[in-house]
Amino acid sequence: MRQLLLGTFSTLAVLGLVLFFFVIPRFTPDYMGYGLPSSTLPNLLALSITVFSLIELWKTYQKKDDKRPSPIDLKKILHAGQILAVGFLTFPLMDIITFIPGAMVSIIAFQLICGQRKIKTILSIAVVLPIVVYLISTYLLLIPLP
């Protein structure tokens, strides 16, 4: 169990740094000169992920090894891999086909992976959410989306 936690927190810390140094600078628009830069909140979240992962990594490292069996099996690892794959493909997809259709495809993929099978629920969330986020970001917060 301890090895699983060490691996999980190490992976989260590395992914937080990858977000901070590579993904966020690549996919956020340039600073327009007024208000906060659009990368402020994603940078804070990526750094928070990294810091909290490092704290938990340190706490886990200092604990003694317990002999409980790991609750994680191959099926759960593959499920997490599917979610990560969609997450990694979301931003390049939005870069290619713009925000609203890219977000719709990603939301549909996330819902199908997580077990949602009601087509009305899938479509209502996948259509309404990106449009609302686009309208709020563009017209209320004045943050251009790709």
MARBABA-339979 format. One record per atom (N, C-alpha, C): residue in one letter; atom name; x, z, y. Coordinates in nm, 3 decimals, decimal comma, padded with zeros to 5 digits, m for minus. Layout:
<nodes>
<'a'; 'CA'; <X; Z; Y>>
...
</nodes>
This chain:
<nodes>
<'m'; 'N'; <00,083; 00,000; m00,119>>
<'m'; 'CA'; <00,000; 00,000; 00,000>>
<'m'; 'C'; <00,087; 00,000; 00,125>>
<'r'; 'N'; <00,196; 00,075; 00,119>>
<'r'; 'CA'; <00,284; 00,084; 00,235>>
<'r'; 'C'; <00,346; m00,052; 00,265>>
<'q'; 'N'; <00,385; m00,126; 00,163>>
<'q'; 'CA'; <00,444; m00,258; 00,183>>
<'q'; 'C'; <00,343; m00,354; 00,246>>
<'l'; 'N'; <00,218; m00,343; 00,203>>
<'l'; 'CA'; <00,114; m00,427; 00,260>>
<'l'; 'C'; <00,097; m00,398; 00,410>>
<'l'; 'N'; <00,093; m00,270; 00,446>>
<'l'; 'CA'; <00,079; m00,234; 00,587>>
<'l'; 'C'; <00,200; m00,276; 00,669>>
<'l'; 'N'; <00,319; m00,258; 00,615>>
<'l'; 'CA'; <00,439; m00,302; 00,685>>
<'l'; 'C'; <00,436; m00,453; 00,707>>
<'g'; 'N'; <00,397; m00,527; 00,606>>
<'g'; 'CA'; <00,388; m00,673; 00,620>>
<'g'; 'C'; <00,282; m00,715; 00,720>>
<'t'; 'N'; <00,168; m00,648; 00,716>>
<'t'; 'CA'; <00,058; m00,682; 00,808>>
<'t'; 'C'; <00,097; m00,656; 00,952>>
<'f'; 'N'; <00,151; m00,537; 00,981>>
<'f'; 'CA'; <00,186; m00,504; 01,119>>
<'f'; 'C'; <00,304; m00,587; 01,168>>
<'s'; 'N'; <00,397; m00,621; 01,081>>
<'s'; 'CA'; <00,508; m00,708; 01,120>>
<'s'; 'C'; <00,457; m00,847; 01,155>>
<'t'; 'N'; <00,365; m00,897; 01,074>>
<'t'; 'CA'; <00,308; m01,029; 01,101>>
<'t'; 'C'; <00,231; m01,030; 01,231>>
<'l'; 'N'; <00,152; m00,926; 01,255>>
<'l'; 'CA'; <00,077; m00,919; 01,381>>
<'l'; 'C'; <00,170; m00,913; 01,502>>
<'a'; 'N'; <00,278; m00,837; 01,491>>
<'a'; 'CA'; <00,372; m00,828; 01,602>>
<'a'; 'C'; <00,436; m00,964; 01,630>>
<'v'; 'N'; <00,476; m01,034; 01,525>>
<'v'; 'CA'; <00,538; m01,166; 01,543>>
<'v'; 'C'; <00,436; m01,265; 01,600>>
<'l'; 'N'; <00,313; m01,263; 01,550>>
<'l'; 'CA'; <00,211; m01,354; 01,602>>
<'l'; 'C'; <00,178; m01,323; 01,747>>
<'g'; 'N'; <00,177; m01,196; 01,786>>
<'g'; 'CA'; <00,157; m01,161; 01,927>>
<'g'; 'C'; <00,266; m01,218; 02,016>>
<'l'; 'N'; <00,390; m01,213; 01,968>>
<'l'; 'CA'; <00,501; m01,270; 02,046>>
<'l'; 'C'; <00,492; m01,423; 02,051>>
<'v'; 'N'; <00,452; m01,484; 01,940>>
<'v'; 'CA'; <00,434; m01,630; 01,940>>
<'v'; 'C'; <00,326; m01,670; 02,039>>
<'l'; 'N'; <00,217; m01,596; 02,041>>
<'l'; 'CA'; <00,112; m01,622; 02,140>>
<'l'; 'C'; <00,167; m01,611; 02,282>>
<'f'; 'N'; <00,239; m01,503; 02,308>>
<'f'; 'CA'; <00,287; m01,476; 02,444>>
<'f'; 'C'; <00,387; m01,581; 02,491>>
<'f'; 'N'; <00,481; m01,618; 02,405>>
<'f'; 'CA'; <00,589; m01,706; 02,450>>
<'f'; 'C'; <00,561; m01,855; 02,430>>
<'f'; 'N'; <00,475; m01,892; 02,336>>
<'f'; 'CA'; <00,459; m02,034; 02,306>>
<'f'; 'C'; <00,317; m02,086; 02,327>>
<'v'; 'N'; <00,217; m02,018; 02,270>>
<'v'; 'CA'; <00,081; m02,071; 02,273>>
<'v'; 'C'; <00,018; m02,058; 02,411>>
<'i'; 'N'; <00,022; m01,940; 02,471>>
<'i'; 'CA'; <m00,044; m01,918; 02,599>>
<'i'; 'C'; <00,018; m02,003; 02,710>>
<'p'; 'N'; <00,151; m02,010; 02,724>>
<'p'; 'CA'; <00,205; m02,097; 02,830>>
<'p'; 'C'; <00,171; m02,245; 02,810>>
<'r'; 'N'; <00,158; m02,286; 02,685>>
<'r'; 'CA'; <00,130; m02,428; 02,658>>
<'r'; 'C'; <m00,013; m02,466; 02,691>>
<'f'; 'N'; <m00,108; m02,375; 02,669>>
<'f'; 'CA'; <m00,248; m02,412; 02,679>>
<'f'; 'C'; <m00,322; m02,349; 02,796>>
<'t'; 'N'; <m00,253; m02,290; 02,891>>
<'t'; 'CA'; <m00,321; m02,240; 03,011>>
<'t'; 'C'; <m00,283; m02,328; 03,129>>
<'p'; 'N'; <m00,379; m02,355; 03,218>>
<'p'; 'CA'; <m00,349; m02,441; 03,333>>
<'p'; 'C'; <m00,256; m02,372; 03,432>>
<'d'; 'N'; <m00,194; m02,451; 03,517>>
<'d'; 'CA'; <m00,103; m02,397; 03,618>>
<'d'; 'C'; <m00,178; m02,310; 03,718>>
<'y'; 'N'; <m00,106; m02,219; 03,779>>
<'y'; 'CA'; <m00,162; m02,130; 03,881>>
<'y'; 'C'; <m00,202; m02,211; 04,003>>
<'m'; 'N'; <m00,325; m02,191; 04,050>>
<'m'; 'CA'; <m00,377; m02,270; 04,160>>
<'m'; 'C'; <m00,351; m02,207; 04,297>>
<'g'; 'N'; <m00,292; m02,088; 04,301>>
<'g'; 'CA'; <m00,258; m02,028; 04,428>>
<'g'; 'C'; <m00,354; m01,922; 04,478>>
<'y'; 'N'; <m00,465; m01,903; 04,413>>
<'y'; 'CA'; <m00,559; m01,799; 04,455>>
<'y'; 'C'; <m00,614; m01,730; 04,331>>
<'g'; 'N'; <m00,650; m01,604; 04,348>>
<'g'; 'CA'; <m00,700; m01,528; 04,234>>
<'g'; 'C'; <m00,589; m01,498; 04,135>>
<'l'; 'N'; <m00,627; m01,452; 04,020>>
<'l'; 'CA'; <m00,530; m01,425; 03,915>>
<'l'; 'C'; <m00,501; m01,553; 03,838>>
<'p'; 'N'; <m00,379; m01,569; 03,790>>
<'p'; 'CA'; <m00,351; m01,684; 03,704>>
<'p'; 'C'; <m00,436; m01,676; 03,578>>
<'s'; 'N'; <m00,471; m01,791; 03,525>>
<'s'; 'CA'; <m00,559; m01,793; 03,408>>
<'s'; 'C'; <m00,491; m01,739; 03,283>>
<'s'; 'N'; <m00,362; m01,720; 03,288>>
<'s'; 'CA'; <m00,291; m01,667; 03,172>>
<'s'; 'C'; <m00,282; m01,514; 03,173>>
<'t'; 'N'; <m00,334; m01,449; 03,274>>
<'t'; 'CA'; <m00,321; m01,304; 03,286>>
<'t'; 'C'; <m00,385; m01,230; 03,170>>
<'l'; 'N'; <m00,511; m01,254; 03,145>>
<'l'; 'CA'; <m00,582; m01,182; 03,038>>
<'l'; 'C'; <m00,526; m01,216; 02,900>>
<'p'; 'N'; <m00,504; m01,345; 02,867>>
<'p'; 'CA'; <m00,445; m01,372; 02,735>>
<'p'; 'C'; <m00,307; m01,309; 02,718>>
<'n'; 'N'; <m00,226; m01,306; 02,824>>
<'n'; 'CA'; <m00,095; m01,242; 02,814>>
<'n'; 'C'; <m00,108; m01,093; 02,788>>
<'l'; 'N'; <m00,202; m01,026; 02,858>>
<'l'; 'CA'; <m00,223; m00,883; 02,834>>
<'l'; 'C'; <m00,269; m00,857; 02,691>>
<'l'; 'N'; <m00,357; m00,941; 02,641>>
<'l'; 'CA'; <m00,406; m00,922; 02,504>>
<'l'; 'C'; <m00,295; m00,947; 02,401>>
<'a'; 'N'; <m00,215; m01,051; 02,422>>
<'a'; 'CA'; <m00,105; m01,079; 02,329>>
<'a'; 'C'; <m00,002; m00,965; 02,329>>
<'l'; 'N'; <00,029; m00,915; 02,448>>
<'l'; 'CA'; <00,123; m00,803; 02,455>>
<'l'; 'C'; <00,064; m00,676; 02,394>>
<'s'; 'N'; <m00,067; m00,656; 02,412>>
<'s'; 'CA'; <m00,133; m00,540; 02,351>>
<'s'; 'C'; <m00,127; m00,548; 02,199>>
<'i'; 'N'; <m00,154; m00,667; 02,146>>
<'i'; 'CA'; <m00,145; m00,686; 02,001>>
<'i'; 'C'; <m00,005; m00,651; 01,952>>
<'t'; 'N'; <00,095; m00,700; 02,024>>
<'t'; 'CA'; <00,233; m00,676; 01,983>>
<'t'; 'C'; <00,269; m00,528; 01,992>>
<'v'; 'N'; <00,236; m00,464; 02,103>>
<'v'; 'CA'; <00,273; m00,323; 02,122>>
<'v'; 'C'; <00,202; m00,234; 02,020>>
<'f'; 'N'; <00,072; m00,254; 02,002>>
<'f'; 'CA'; <m00,001; m00,170; 01,906>>
<'f'; 'C'; <00,045; m00,195; 01,763>>
<'s'; 'N'; <00,082; m00,319; 01,732>>
<'s'; 'CA'; <00,134; m00,348; 01,598>>
<'s'; 'C'; <00,268; m00,279; 01,576>>
<'l'; 'N'; <00,352; m00,281; 01,678>>
<'l'; 'CA'; <00,482; m00,213; 01,666>>
<'l'; 'C'; <00,465; m00,062; 01,652>>
<'i'; 'N'; <00,369; m00,004; 01,724>>
<'i'; 'CA'; <00,342; 00,140; 01,711>>
<'i'; 'C'; <00,297; 00,172; 01,569>>
<'e'; 'N'; <00,202; 00,094; 01,518>>
<'e'; 'CA'; <00,154; 00,118; 01,381>>
<'e'; 'C'; <00,262; 00,090; 01,278>>
<'l'; 'N'; <00,346; m00,009; 01,305>>
<'l'; 'CA'; <00,458; m00,038; 01,216>>
<'l'; 'C'; <00,552; 00,081; 01,208>>
<'w'; 'N'; <00,582; 00,141; 01,322>>
<'w'; 'CA'; <00,669; 00,258; 01,325>>
<'w'; 'C'; <00,606; 00,376; 01,252>>
<'k'; 'N'; <00,475; 00,400; 01,276>>
<'k'; 'CA'; <00,406; 00,510; 01,208>>
<'k'; 'C'; <00,403; 00,488; 01,057>>
<'t'; 'N'; <00,379; 00,366; 01,014>>
<'t'; 'CA'; <00,375; 00,335; 00,872>>
<'t'; 'C'; <00,514; 00,350; 00,810>>
<'y'; 'N'; <00,615; 00,308; 00,883>>
<'y'; 'CA'; <00,752; 00,317; 00,833>>
<'y'; 'C'; <00,794; 00,462; 00,811>>
<'q'; 'N'; <00,746; 00,553; 00,896>>
<'q'; 'CA'; <00,785; 00,693; 00,884>>
<'q'; 'C'; <00,708; 00,768; 00,775>>
<'k'; 'N'; <00,595; 00,715; 00,731>>
<'k'; 'CA'; <00,518; 00,781; 00,626>>
<'k'; 'C'; <00,586; 00,763; 00,492>>
<'k'; 'N'; <00,562; 00,859; 00,405>>
<'k'; 'CA'; <00,612; 00,846; 00,268>>
<'k'; 'C'; <00,525; 00,747; 00,192>>
<'d'; 'N'; <00,585; 00,683; 00,095>>
<'d'; 'CA'; <00,514; 00,583; 00,016>>
<'d'; 'C'; <00,412; 00,651; m00,074>>
<'d'; 'N'; <00,286; 00,605; m00,064>>
<'d'; 'CA'; <00,185; 00,657; m00,155>>
<'d'; 'C'; <00,171; 00,558; m00,271>>
<'k'; 'N'; <00,125; 00,607; m00,381>>
<'k'; 'CA'; <00,121; 00,526; m00,504>>
<'k'; 'C'; <m00,017; 00,465; m00,528>>
<'r'; 'N'; <m00,100; 00,462; m00,426>>
<'r'; 'CA'; <m00,232; 00,401; m00,445>>
<'r'; 'C'; <m00,218; 00,250; m00,462>>
<'p'; 'N'; <m00,302; 00,191; m00,544>>
<'p'; 'CA'; <m00,296; 00,045; m00,559>>
<'p'; 'C'; <m00,349; m00,024; m00,432>>
<'s'; 'N'; <m00,300; m00,141; m00,408>>
<'s'; 'CA'; <m00,340; m00,217; m00,290>>
<'s'; 'C'; <m00,483; m00,269; m00,307>>
<'p'; 'N'; <m00,568; m00,254; m00,203>>
<'p'; 'CA'; <m00,705; m00,306; m00,213>>
<'p'; 'C'; <m00,712; m00,456; m00,187>>
<'i'; 'N'; <m00,599; m00,519; m00,161>>
<'i'; 'CA'; <m00,597; m00,660; m00,128>>
<'i'; 'C'; <m00,565; m00,743; m00,253>>
<'d'; 'N'; <m00,645; m00,845; m00,278>>
<'d'; 'CA'; <m00,616; m00,935; m00,388>>
<'d'; 'C'; <m00,596; m01,077; m00,334>>
<'l'; 'N'; <m00,570; m01,170; m00,420>>
<'l'; 'CA'; <m00,538; m01,307; m00,380>>
<'l'; 'C'; <m00,654; m01,373; m00,306>>
<'k'; 'N'; <m00,776; m01,344; m00,347>>
<'k'; 'CA'; <m00,893; m01,404; m00,283>>
<'k'; 'C'; <m00,901; m01,363; m00,136>>
<'k'; 'N'; <m00,875; m01,236; m00,107>>
<'k'; 'CA'; <m00,879; m01,189; 00,032>>
<'k'; 'C'; <m00,765; m01,249; 00,114>>
<'i'; 'N'; <m00,650; m01,265; 00,054>>
<'i'; 'CA'; <m00,537; m01,325; 00,125>>
<'i'; 'C'; <m00,567; m01,471; 00,158>>
<'l'; 'N'; <m00,625; m01,544; 00,065>>
<'l'; 'CA'; <m00,662; m01,683; 00,091>>
<'l'; 'C'; <m00,769; m01,694; 00,199>>
<'h'; 'N'; <m00,863; m01,601; 00,199>>
<'h'; 'CA'; <m00,968; m01,598; 00,301>>
<'h'; 'C'; <m00,906; m01,575; 00,439>>
<'a'; 'N'; <m00,815; m01,481; 00,449>>
<'a'; 'CA'; <m00,746; m01,456; 00,576>>
<'a'; 'C'; <m00,663; m01,577; 00,617>>
<'g'; 'N'; <m00,604; m01,647; 00,521>>
<'g'; 'CA'; <m00,528; m01,767; 00,551>>
<'g'; 'C'; <m00,616; m01,878; 00,607>>
<'q'; 'N'; <m00,737; m01,891; 00,554>>
<'q'; 'CA'; <m00,831; m01,991; 00,608>>
<'q'; 'C'; <m00,866; m01,960; 00,753>>
<'i'; 'N'; <m00,890; m01,833; 00,782>>
<'i'; 'CA'; <m00,924; m01,793; 00,919>>
<'i'; 'C'; <m00,806; m01,819; 01,011>>
<'l'; 'N'; <m00,685; m01,784; 00,968>>
<'l'; 'CA'; <m00,566; m01,810; 01,050>>
<'l'; 'C'; <m00,545; m01,960; 01,071>>
<'a'; 'N'; <m00,569; m02,041; 00,969>>
<'a'; 'CA'; <m00,551; m02,186; 00,982>>
<'a'; 'C'; <m00,645; m02,243; 01,088>>
<'v'; 'N'; <m00,771; m02,202; 01,085>>
<'v'; 'CA'; <m00,865; m02,249; 01,187>>
<'v'; 'C'; <m00,822; m02,199; 01,325>>
<'g'; 'N'; <m00,776; m02,074; 01,332>>
<'g'; 'CA'; <m00,730; m02,021; 01,460>>
<'g'; 'C'; <m00,612; m02,097; 01,516>>
<'f'; 'N'; <m00,517; m02,135; 01,430>>
<'f'; 'CA'; <m00,401; m02,210; 01,476>>
<'f'; 'C'; <m00,437; m02,354; 01,515>>
<'l'; 'N'; <m00,538; m02,410; 01,452>>
<'l'; 'CA'; <m00,577; m02,547; 01,483>>
<'l'; 'C'; <m00,673; m02,559; 01,601>>
<'t'; 'N'; <m00,728; m02,447; 01,647>>
<'t'; 'CA'; <m00,827; m02,450; 01,754>>
<'t'; 'C'; <m00,770; m02,507; 01,883>>
<'f'; 'N'; <m00,657; m02,455; 01,930>>
<'f'; 'CA'; <m00,604; m02,500; 02,059>>
<'f'; 'C'; <m00,554; m02,644; 02,058>>
<'p'; 'N'; <m00,482; m02,688; 01,955>>
<'p'; 'CA'; <m00,448; m02,831; 01,952>>
<'p'; 'C'; <m00,572; m02,920; 01,947>>
<'l'; 'N'; <m00,676; m02,876; 01,876>>
<'l'; 'CA'; <m00,800; m02,952; 01,870>>
<'l'; 'C'; <m00,863; m02,961; 02,008>>
<'m'; 'N'; <m00,866; m02,850; 02,081>>
<'m'; 'CA'; <m00,922; m02,851; 02,217>>
<'m'; 'C'; <m00,839; m02,938; 02,310>>
<'d'; 'N'; <m00,710; m02,944; 02,285>>
<'d'; 'CA'; <m00,623; m03,028; 02,367>>
<'d'; 'C'; <m00,653; m03,176; 02,343>>
<'i'; 'N'; <m00,694; m03,210; 02,222>>
<'i'; 'CA'; <m00,722; m03,350; 02,188>>
<'i'; 'C'; <m00,863; m03,391; 02,230>>
<'i'; 'N'; <m00,964; m03,310; 02,197>>
<'i'; 'CA'; <m01,103; m03,352; 02,221>>
<'i'; 'C'; <m01,173; m03,267; 02,327>>
<'t'; 'N'; <m01,101; m03,199; 02,411>>
<'t'; 'CA'; <m01,149; m03,113; 02,521>>
<'t'; 'C'; <m01,215; m02,985; 02,469>>
<'f'; 'N'; <m01,251; m02,899; 02,565>>
<'f'; 'CA'; <m01,291; m02,764; 02,532>>
<'f'; 'C'; <m01,422; m02,755; 02,454>>
<'i'; 'N'; <m01,529; m02,812; 02,507>>
<'i'; 'CA'; <m01,661; m02,788; 02,447>>
<'i'; 'C'; <m01,670; m02,842; 02,305>>
<'p'; 'N'; <m01,637; m02,970; 02,276>>
<'p'; 'CA'; <m01,646; m03,012; 02,136>>
<'p'; 'C'; <m01,545; m02,941; 02,045>>
<'g'; 'N'; <m01,425; m02,912; 02,097>>
<'g'; 'CA'; <m01,326; m02,841; 02,016>>
<'g'; 'C'; <m01,371; m02,701; 01,981>>
<'a'; 'N'; <m01,430; m02,632; 02,079>>
<'a'; 'CA'; <m01,481; m02,497; 02,053>>
<'a'; 'C'; <m01,598; m02,501; 01,955>>
<'m'; 'N'; <m01,682; m02,602; 01,966>>
<'m'; 'CA'; <m01,795; m02,614; 01,874>>
<'m'; 'C'; <m01,746; m02,631; 01,730>>
<'v'; 'N'; <m01,650; m02,719; 01,710>>
<'v'; 'CA'; <m01,596; m02,742; 01,575>>
<'v'; 'C'; <m01,533; m02,614; 01,522>>
<'s'; 'N'; <m01,456; m02,546; 01,606>>
<'s'; 'CA'; <m01,389; m02,422; 01,561>>
<'s'; 'C'; <m01,490; m02,313; 01,527>>
<'i'; 'N'; <m01,592; m02,297; 01,609>>
<'i'; 'CA'; <m01,693; m02,194; 01,583>>
<'i'; 'C'; <m01,768; m02,224; 01,453>>
<'i'; 'N'; <m01,801; m02,350; 01,431>>
<'i'; 'CA'; <m01,868; m02,387; 01,306>>
<'i'; 'C'; <m01,778; m02,356; 01,187>>
<'a'; 'N'; <m01,650; m02,390; 01,198>>
<'a'; 'CA'; <m01,557; m02,362; 01,088>>
<'a'; 'C'; <m01,544; m02,212; 01,062>>
<'f'; 'N'; <m01,530; m02,133; 01,169>>
<'f'; 'CA'; <m01,522; m01,987; 01,152>>
<'f'; 'C'; <m01,646; m01,932; 01,084>>
<'q'; 'N'; <m01,764; m01,979; 01,126>>
<'q'; 'CA'; <m01,887; m01,927; 01,067>>
<'q'; 'C'; <m01,899; m01,964; 00,920>>
<'l'; 'N'; <m01,862; m02,087; 00,885>>
<'l'; 'CA'; <m01,871; m02,127; 00,745>>
<'l'; 'C'; <m01,773; m02,049; 00,659>>
<'i'; 'N'; <m01,652; m02,027; 00,711>>
<'i'; 'CA'; <m01,553; m01,949; 00,635>>
<'i'; 'C'; <m01,600; m01,805; 00,616>>
<'c'; 'N'; <m01,664; m01,749; 00,717>>
<'c'; 'CA'; <m01,708; m01,609; 00,710>>
<'c'; 'C'; <m01,842; m01,592; 00,639>>
<'g'; 'N'; <m01,902; m01,701; 00,590>>
<'g'; 'CA'; <m02,019; m01,687; 00,505>>
<'g'; 'C'; <m02,154; m01,716; 00,567>>
<'q'; 'N'; <m02,159; m01,756; 00,691>>
<'q'; 'CA'; <m02,287; m01,789; 00,753>>
<'q'; 'C'; <m02,336; m01,922; 00,697>>
<'r'; 'N'; <m02,459; m01,926; 00,647>>
<'r'; 'CA'; <m02,511; m02,048; 00,588>>
<'r'; 'C'; <m02,640; m02,097; 00,654>>
<'k'; 'N'; <m02,695; m02,022; 00,747>>
<'k'; 'CA'; <m02,818; m02,064; 00,815>>
<'k'; 'C'; <m02,781; m02,166; 00,922>>
<'i'; 'N'; <m02,828; m02,288; 00,905>>
<'i'; 'CA'; <m02,788; m02,397; 00,993>>
<'i'; 'C'; <m02,836; m02,375; 01,137>>
<'k'; 'N'; <m02,953; m02,314; 01,155>>
<'k'; 'CA'; <m03,002; m02,287; 01,291>>
<'k'; 'C'; <m02,912; m02,187; 01,363>>
<'t'; 'N'; <m02,869; m02,086; 01,293>>
<'t'; 'CA'; <m02,779; m01,986; 01,352>>
<'t'; 'C'; <m02,644; m02,048; 01,385>>
<'i'; 'N'; <m02,591; m02,125; 01,294>>
<'i'; 'CA'; <m02,461; m02,189; 01,315>>
<'i'; 'C'; <m02,466; m02,279; 01,438>>
<'l'; 'N'; <m02,566; m02,366; 01,444>>
<'l'; 'CA'; <m02,574; m02,461; 01,555>>
<'l'; 'C'; <m02,606; m02,394; 01,688>>
<'s'; 'N'; <m02,694; m02,293; 01,685>>
<'s'; 'CA'; <m02,728; m02,228; 01,812>>
<'s'; 'C'; <m02,606; m02,158; 01,873>>
<'i'; 'N'; <m02,528; m02,090; 01,791>>
<'i'; 'CA'; <m02,409; m02,024; 01,842>>
<'i'; 'C'; <m02,302; m02,125; 01,881>>
<'a'; 'N'; <m02,283; m02,227; 01,799>>
<'a'; 'CA'; <m02,178; m02,325; 01,824>>
<'a'; 'C'; <m02,207; m02,413; 01,945>>
<'v'; 'N'; <m02,332; m02,431; 01,980>>
<'v'; 'CA'; <m02,366; m02,513; 02,096>>
<'v'; 'C'; <m02,374; m02,428; 02,223>>
<'v'; 'N'; <m02,441; m02,317; 02,217>>
<'v'; 'CA'; <m02,465; m02,236; 02,337>>
<'v'; 'C'; <m02,338; m02,166; 02,386>>
<'l'; 'N'; <m02,263; m02,105; 02,297>>
<'l'; 'CA'; <m02,147; m02,025; 02,338>>
<'l'; 'C'; <m02,042; m02,105; 02,416>>
<'p'; 'N'; <m01,995; m02,220; 02,367>>
<'p'; 'CA'; <m01,895; m02,293; 02,446>>
<'p'; 'C'; <m01,946; m02,341; 02,582>>
<'i'; 'N'; <m02,074; m02,379; 02,587>>
<'i'; 'CA'; <m02,129; m02,425; 02,715>>
<'i'; 'C'; <m02,137; m02,310; 02,814>>
<'v'; 'N'; <m02,182; m02,193; 02,770>>
<'v'; 'CA'; <m02,189; m02,077; 02,859>>
<'v'; 'C'; <m02,049; m02,036; 02,906>>
<'v'; 'N'; <m01,953; m02,033; 02,813>>
<'v'; 'CA'; <m01,815; m01,997; 02,851>>
<'v'; 'C'; <m01,760; m02,099; 02,949>>
<'y'; 'N'; <m01,786; m02,228; 02,927>>
<'y'; 'CA'; <m01,739; m02,332; 03,018>>
<'y'; 'C'; <m01,799; m02,315; 03,157>>
<'l'; 'N'; <m01,930; m02,293; 03,164>>
<'l'; 'CA'; <m01,996; m02,277; 03,294>>
<'l'; 'C'; <m01,946; m02,154; 03,368>>
<'i'; 'N'; <m01,933; m02,043; 03,298>>
<'i'; 'CA'; <m01,884; m01,920; 03,363>>
<'i'; 'C'; <m01,740; m01,938; 03,410>>
<'s'; 'N'; <m01,655; m01,994; 03,324>>
<'s'; 'CA'; <m01,514; m02,010; 03,360>>
<'s'; 'C'; <m01,496; m02,108; 03,475>>
<'t'; 'N'; <m01,567; m02,219; 03,470>>
<'t'; 'CA'; <m01,546; m02,324; 03,569>>
<'t'; 'C'; <m01,612; m02,292; 03,703>>
<'y'; 'N'; <m01,734; m02,243; 03,702>>
<'y'; 'CA'; <m01,809; m02,229; 03,827>>
<'y'; 'C'; <m01,812; m02,086; 03,882>>
<'l'; 'N'; <m01,801; m01,987; 03,797>>
<'l'; 'CA'; <m01,803; m01,849; 03,845>>
<'l'; 'C'; <m01,662; m01,795; 03,866>>
<'l'; 'N'; <m01,576; m01,813; 03,768>>
<'l'; 'CA'; <m01,439; m01,761; 03,777>>
<'l'; 'C'; <m01,341; m01,863; 03,836>>
<'l'; 'N'; <m01,385; m01,988; 03,851>>
<'l'; 'CA'; <m01,303; m02,096; 03,906>>
<'l'; 'C'; <m01,174; m02,118; 03,826>>
<'i'; 'N'; <m01,183; m02,106; 03,695>>
<'i'; 'CA'; <m01,071; m02,131; 03,605>>
<'i'; 'C'; <m01,101; m02,261; 03,532>>
<'p'; 'N'; <m01,023; m02,365; 03,556>>
<'p'; 'CA'; <m01,049; m02,491; 03,485>>
<'p'; 'C'; <m01,013; m02,480; 03,337>>
<'l'; 'N'; <m01,099; m02,533; 03,254>>
<'l'; 'CA'; <m01,072; m02,536; 03,110>>
<'l'; 'C'; <m01,032; m02,677; 03,070>>
<'p'; 'N'; <m00,956; m02,691; 02,963>>
<'p'; 'CA'; <m00,911; m02,826; 02,923>>
<'p'; 'C'; <m01,026; m02,915; 02,881>>
</nodes>
